[in-house]
Amino acid sequence: MLVTTIEQVRDVIGSAVRTENTFEILEPYLAKTEENLIAELIGQQQLTAMYGSVSGSGLKLLDLIKKAIIWNGYLDGWYQGFYEFSGSGVGKAIVKDKKESLFRYQEDQIQKDIVRKADDATERLMLFLETNASYFPLYKNSEVYAQNFAYLVSTPGALQRALPEVSKSYRMYMVLRGYMNRIENASVRILTGDDLYDDLKSKVSSGSVLDPNYKKLLVLAQDYAAPATLLEAMPWIRVQFSPAGIRILSVLNNLQDETPVNDTQTQWLMGILEKRIDTAKTALKMFLNQVASNTVFPDYYHSDLYRAPGSRAWKMPDNDCKKHFRL
């Protein structure tokens, strides 16, 4: 394990770790976080390399990994810290000193704060690794890297830029990522054509430096794909399928007082997203038709999708009083 002492935990979390805590209490949660979450994010080879001699950027990466392990492991331990198992069953743990127990709303506030800090630690780790991927070939050449950059919206930061309403959280991003491949193929690929779409995806996944036209294309494609992904996910993210049947989730991070949106509110939000998707689709199409040429996006220019500005086959869409934009 990279985190091996209670002092390392206290250096990150501070006074939130009680004096009676021993490392043995948190160890299983820290180990689980390292073996599962961290290995899945950065790849097992890169994780194993952090046990060796590191220097330069490697020291910063190691520090960020440890902080992500500690906060996410502490979060995992928090969920179970209020309960204890005994021969008589499961019950709430009894505090053995004279400290007053927390009210439920105080527990909820602390729990939310831990979730936020765990998400922030994960986000800082991945932002650093993505920005400095060239210094970590074990990560950049790994299957994990290929998976992380297999989408046009490839990071939580990119998702939040395209959808400011969505929190910049790896937890939220990973929920939506399960829908992205299908949605990108059903939206951006159809609009840009296979060749240009594959070309853009290749540049994104390889970390190539994009020229101004490709940068603009990527931004517009993300603006189109992100709300389309959220629209697809919205009816399903609070539905859970299991062998026992289908359940509608009404709990967020184990907080019973969270109120989920009702069906009417969901439909209202989906209507907003549909309008945003139509606007983004129109902007992407107009941009491609305006800049495409023999030298700029030639795959699109020579495809049947291209419409020359000023031609009778292409005109600015008249969307006044229309529910949906049209091309």
Salt bridges, closest charged atoms under 4 A:
GLU20 OE2 - ARG18 NE 2.62
ASP63 OD2 - LYS67 NZ 3.27
ASP76 OD2 - LYS32 NZ 3.45
ASP97 OD2 - LYS99 NZ 2.90
GLU107 OE2 - LYS92 NZ 3.61
ASP108 OD1 - ARG104 NE 2.90
ASP113 OD1 - ARG116 NH2 2.62
ASP113 OD2 - LYS117 NZ 3.00
ASP119 OD1 - ARG171 NE 2.54
ASP120 OD2 - ARG124 NE 2.81
GLU123 OE2 - LYS168 NZ 3.89
GLU165 OE2 - ARG276 NH2 2.57
GLU184 OE1 - LYS201 NZ 3.01
ASP194 OD1 - ARG189 NH1 3.15
ASP198 OD1 - ARG189 NH2 3.04
ASP223 OD1 - ARG161 NH2 2.88
GLU232 OE2 - ARG182 NH2 2.95
GLU258 OE2 - LYS112 NZ 3.19
ASP263 OD1 - ARG238 NH2 3.25
ASP278 OD2 - HIS324 ND1 3.21
